[in-house]
Amino acid sequence: MNSFIEEYLTAEKAAAILDVTPQMIRKLCHGGHLPFYKVGRCIRISRPDFDQYLTRQRVAS
């Protein structure tokens, strides 16, 4: 039995972390920028995918 349970974020939780609207998160998902799972009509984003997206968005100074 696997004891690892992956965390999934809703569009609302991801939006709260980034201080953007849930619509912005949905736009990123449907635009192919942020991988997601569709559960019925709901969007779920794995935490590792979310973290990788943030890493790719970093702008070096």
N, C-alpha and C positions, 0 to 999 in steps of 0.2 A: 504494500500500500504506500502510495506517495504522500508524504507529509507536507509537501510544498503546495501552497494554495496561492495562485496568482491574484493580485489585486486588480480590480477593474474599476474605472472611473465612469461616471455618467457625464454627459455633456455639461451638466450644471456644476458638478464637482470640479471638472477640468477647467471650466470657465472661472470658477472662484479662485483656483490656484493662480491662474494667469491674470486675474482681474480684467476679464473681457466678458462679453455676453455669450450665453449658450449658443446663440445663432452663429457667432464667429467660429466656435468650435465645430458646429455642424458643417459650416462652409469649408473649413479646413479638411474635414473628413470626406465630404462628398467631392471636394476638389482633388483628392488623391494625395494630399500633403501629410495627413495624419491617419495611419491605419486604424481601423475600428471593426468591431463586430456588430452585427445587427441582430437583436433579439426581439422578434416581433417588429414593432415600430420604434423600439428604443435603441440608442447607440451606447455601446460599451467600448471603452478604450483601455487596453492593458497598460499597466503602470510602466513596464519597460519600454513599450512603444512610445508612450507619452514622454518619458525621460529622454529617449533617443531623439525625438522630434525637437525637444528643447535644446539639446546639445547641438543639433544641426543649425539651429537658429542663432546661435551665439555669434556675435560680430566682434572680431578682434579689434582692439584699439590701437 
